[in-house]
Amino acid sequence: MNGLSSLTQRLDSTIITTTLDDVLNWSRENSLWYFTFGLACCAIEMMQAGGPRSDLDRLGMAPRATPRQSDLMFVAGTVTYKMATRVKLLYEQMAEPRYVISMGSCSNCGGLFTPGYSVLKGIDQVIPVDVYVPGCPPRPEALLEGIFKLRDKVKNERYLRKPLPEQSADHGLHQVSFIRDFSKDAYPVRPGIGQE
């Protein structure tokens, strides 16, 4: 009996039991490759998050210049209607599973430029958004908080046994994470010049 208990003690420190979903989610959560899509001033803060102070590399994140190698898209800055078609095209070129973080007030809801005729009133009108990061522009720490929210979402997904669309409770809609109870109503639309 003594030999069996010592064998059990040695095996307990070397054997891990888990599910295949958990292993895949762990590897996917720790290797998010992001597609940099900076359109305006929020892109400076996105670049700062990848810099030495915030260092996204320590989270296993690597910037990619092509959507075909990326599984995360940062949309940072003002999106015009003309640019929205390109954003959708690049999103569709990304491999599944793919995620989107909308960064800054302009990409969330149009922000300061909402009265403009050419400004899209939120990137979620074109592509599904997983996490909204508020601010004008949001600090790199806010972007890191959004990344951690996305990592929590990736960790809890069932990658191998996804339900069929008709069996899904959310009917194909993405679960959206808001940071600090951000809502689009926080930025009321004010009339522009000559629109009083």
Contacts in CASP RR format, 6 or more apart in sequence:
PFRMAT RR
TARGET T0000
AUTHOR 0000-0000-0000
METHOD contacts of the structure
MODEL  1
MNGLSSLTQRLDSTIITTTLDDVLNWSRENSLWYFTFGLACCAIEMMQAG
GPRSDLDRLGMAPRATPRQSDLMFVAGTVTYKMATRVKLLYEQMAEPRYV
ISMGSCSNCGGLFTPGYSVLKGIDQVIPVDVYVPGCPPRPEALLEGIFKL
RDKVKNERYLRKPLPEQSADHGLHQVSFIRDFSKDAYPVRPGIGQE
20 160 0 8 1.000
21 157 0 8 1.000
21 158 0 8 1.000
21 159 0 8 1.000
21 160 0 8 1.000
21 161 0 8 1.000
24 159 0 8 1.000
24 160 0 8 1.000
25 154 0 8 1.000
25 155 0 8 1.000
25 156 0 8 1.000
25 157 0 8 1.000
25 159 0 8 1.000
26 155 0 8 1.000
28 71 0 8 1.000
28 97 0 8 1.000
28 154 0 8 1.000
28 159 0 8 1.000
29 151 0 8 1.000
29 154 0 8 1.000
29 155 0 8 1.000
30 59 0 8 1.000
30 60 0 8 1.000
31 60 0 8 1.000
31 61 0 8 1.000
31 62 0 8 1.000
32 59 0 8 1.000
32 60 0 8 1.000
32 61 0 8 1.000
32 71 0 8 1.000
32 72 0 8 1.000
32 99 0 8 1.000
32 147 0 8 1.000
32 150 0 8 1.000
32 151 0 8 1.000
32 154 0 8 1.000
33 61 0 8 1.000
33 62 0 8 1.000
33 63 0 8 1.000
33 64 0 8 1.000
33 69 0 8 1.000
33 70 0 8 1.000
33 71 0 8 1.000
33 72 0 8 1.000
34 56 0 8 1.000
34 61 0 8 1.000
34 62 0 8 1.000
34 63 0 8 1.000
34 64 0 8 1.000
34 70 0 8 1.000
34 72 0 8 1.000
34 73 0 8 1.000
34 74 0 8 1.000
35 63 0 8 1.000
35 64 0 8 1.000
35 65 0 8 1.000
35 66 0 8 1.000
35 67 0 8 1.000
35 70 0 8 1.000
35 72 0 8 1.000
35 73 0 8 1.000
35 74 0 8 1.000
35 90 0 8 1.000
35 94 0 8 1.000
36 43 0 8 1.000
36 46 0 8 1.000
36 47 0 8 1.000
36 63 0 8 1.000
36 64 0 8 1.000
36 65 0 8 1.000
36 74 0 8 1.000
37 73 0 8 1.000
37 74 0 8 1.000
37 75 0 8 1.000
37 76 0 8 1.000
37 87 0 8 1.000
37 90 0 8 1.000
38 46 0 8 1.000
38 74 0 8 1.000
38 75 0 8 1.000
38 76 0 8 1.000
38 77 0 8 1.000
39 75 0 8 1.000
39 76 0 8 1.000
39 77 0 8 1.000
39 78 0 8 1.000
39 79 0 8 1.000
39 83 0 8 1.000
39 106 0 8 1.000
39 107 0 8 1.000
40 76 0 8 1.000
40 77 0 8 1.000
40 78 0 8 1.000
40 106 0 8 1.000
41 77 0 8 1.000
41 137 0 8 1.000
42 76 0 8 1.000
42 77 0 8 1.000
42 103 0 8 1.000
42 104 0 8 1.000
42 106 0 8 1.000
42 107 0 8 1.000
42 137 0 8 1.000
42 138 0 8 1.000
43 76 0 8 1.000
43 77 0 8 1.000
44 137 0 8 1.000
45 76 0 8 1.000
45 103 0 8 1.000
45 137 0 8 1.000
45 138 0 8 1.000
45 139 0 8 1.000
45 140 0 8 1.000
45 143 0 8 1.000
46 74 0 8 1.000
46 76 0 8 1.000
46 103 0 8 1.000
46 140 0 8 1.000
46 143 0 8 1.000
48 54 0 8 1.000
48 140 0 8 1.000
49 56 0 8 1.000
49 140 0 8 1.000
49 143 0 8 1.000
49 144 0 8 1.000
50 56 0 8 1.000
50 57 0 8 1.000
50 63 0 8 1.000
50 140 0 8 1.000
53 140 0 8 1.000
54 140 0 8 1.000
54 141 0 8 1.000
54 143 0 8 1.000
54 144 0 8 1.000
56 63 0 8 1.000
56 144 0 8 1.000
56 147 0 8 1.000
59 147 0 8 1.000
59 151 0 8 1.000
61 72 0 8 1.000
61 147 0 8 1.000
64 70 0 8 1.000
67 73 0 8 1.000
67 90 0 8 1.000
67 91 0 8 1.000
67 93 0 8 1.000
67 94 0 8 1.000
68 93 0 8 1.000
68 94 0 8 1.000
68 95 0 8 1.000
70 94 0 8 1.000
70 98 0 8 1.000
71 94 0 8 1.000
71 95 0 8 1.000
71 97 0 8 1.000
71 98 0 8 1.000
71 99 0 8 1.000
72 98 0 8 1.000
72 99 0 8 1.000
72 100 0 8 1.000
72 101 0 8 1.000
72 150 0 8 1.000
73 90 0 8 1.000
73 91 0 8 1.000
73 94 0 8 1.000
73 98 0 8 1.000
73 99 0 8 1.000
73 100 0 8 1.000
73 101 0 8 1.000
73 127 0 8 1.000
74 101 0 8 1.000
74 103 0 8 1.000
74 143 0 8 1.000
75 87 0 8 1.000
75 100 0 8 1.000
75 101 0 8 1.000
75 102 0 8 1.000
75 103 0 8 1.000
75 107 0 8 1.000
75 123 0 8 1.000
75 127 0 8 1.000
75 129 0 8 1.000
76 103 0 8 1.000
76 104 0 8 1.000
76 107 0 8 1.000
76 137 0 8 1.000
77 103 0 8 1.000
77 104 0 8 1.000
77 106 0 8 1.000
77 107 0 8 1.000
77 137 0 8 1.000
78 106 0 8 1.000
78 107 0 8 1.000
78 110 0 8 1.000
78 111 0 8 1.000
78 113 0 8 1.000
78 119 0 8 1.000
79 87 0 8 1.000
79 106 0 8 1.000
79 107 0 8 1.000
79 110 0 8 1.000
79 119 0 8 1.000
79 120 0 8 1.000
79 122 0 8 1.000
79 123 0 8 1.000
79 126 0 8 1.000
80 118 0 8 1.000
80 119 0 8 1.000
80 120 0 8 1.000
81 118 0 8 1.000
81 119 0 8 1.000
81 120 0 8 1.000
82 118 0 8 1.000
83 120 0 8 1.000
84 120 0 8 1.000
84 123 0 8 1.000
84 125 0 8 1.000
84 126 0 8 1.000
87 123 0 8 1.000
87 126 0 8 1.000
87 127 0 8 1.000
88 126 0 8 1.000
88 127 0 8 1.000
91 98 0 8 1.000
91 100 0 8 1.000
91 126 0 8 1.000
91 127 0 8 1.000
97 157 0 8 1.000
97 159 0 8 1.000
99 130 0 8 1.000
99 131 0 8 1.000
99 150 0 8 1.000
99 153 0 8 1.000
99 154 0 8 1.000
100 123 0 8 1.000
100 127 0 8 1.000
100 128 0 8 1.000
100 129 0 8 1.000
100 130 0 8 1.000
100 131 0 8 1.000
101 129 0 8 1.000
101 130 0 8 1.000
101 131 0 8 1.000
101 132 0 8 1.000
101 133 0 8 1.000
101 143 0 8 1.000
101 146 0 8 1.000
101 147 0 8 1.000
101 150 0 8 1.000
102 108 0 8 1.000
102 122 0 8 1.000
102 123 0 8 1.000
102 124 0 8 1.000
102 129 0 8 1.000
102 131 0 8 1.000
102 132 0 8 1.000
102 133 0 8 1.000
103 133 0 8 1.000
103 137 0 8 1.000
103 138 0 8 1.000
103 143 0 8 1.000
104 133 0 8 1.000
104 134 0 8 1.000
104 135 0 8 1.000
104 136 0 8 1.000
104 137 0 8 1.000
104 138 0 8 1.000
105 111 0 8 1.000
105 112 0 8 1.000
105 134 0 8 1.000
105 135 0 8 1.000
105 136 0 8 1.000
105 187 0 8 1.000
106 112 0 8 1.000
106 113 0 8 1.000
106 119 0 8 1.000
106 136 0 8 1.000
107 122 0 8 1.000
107 123 0 8 1.000
108 122 0 8 1.000
108 123 0 8 1.000
108 132 0 8 1.000
108 133 0 8 1.000
108 134 0 8 1.000
108 182 0 8 1.000
108 184 0 8 1.000
109 121 0 8 1.000
109 122 0 8 1.000
109 184 0 8 1.000
109 187 0 8 1.000
110 119 0 8 1.000
110 120 0 8 1.000
110 121 0 8 1.000
110 122 0 8 1.000
110 187 0 8 1.000
111 136 0 8 1.000
111 187 0 8 1.000
112 136 0 8 1.000
113 119 0 8 1.000
114 121 0 8 1.000
114 187 0 8 1.000
114 189 0 8 1.000
115 189 0 8 1.000
115 190 0 8 1.000
115 191 0 8 1.000
115 192 0 8 1.000
115 195 0 8 1.000
116 192 0 8 1.000
120 126 0 8 1.000
122 184 0 8 1.000
123 129 0 8 1.000
128 173 0 8 1.000
128 174 0 8 1.000
129 174 0 8 1.000
129 176 0 8 1.000
130 150 0 8 1.000
130 153 0 8 1.000
130 174 0 8 1.000
130 175 0 8 1.000
130 176 0 8 1.000
130 177 0 8 1.000
131 146 0 8 1.000
131 147 0 8 1.000
131 149 0 8 1.000
131 150 0 8 1.000
131 153 0 8 1.000
131 176 0 8 1.000
131 177 0 8 1.000
131 179 0 8 1.000
132 176 0 8 1.000
132 177 0 8 1.000
132 178 0 8 1.000
132 179 0 8 1.000
132 182 0 8 1.000
133 142 0 8 1.000
133 143 0 8 1.000
133 145 0 8 1.000
133 146 0 8 1.000
133 179 0 8 1.000
134 142 0 8 1.000
134 179 0 8 1.000
134 180 0 8 1.000
134 182 0 8 1.000
134 186 0 8 1.000
135 142 0 8 1.000
142 179 0 8 1.000
145 179 0 8 1.000
146 177 0 8 1.000
146 179 0 8 1.000
149 177 0 8 1.000
149 179 0 8 1.000
150 177 0 8 1.000
153 175 0 8 1.000
153 177 0 8 1.000
165 171 0 8 1.000
165 172 0 8 1.000
END
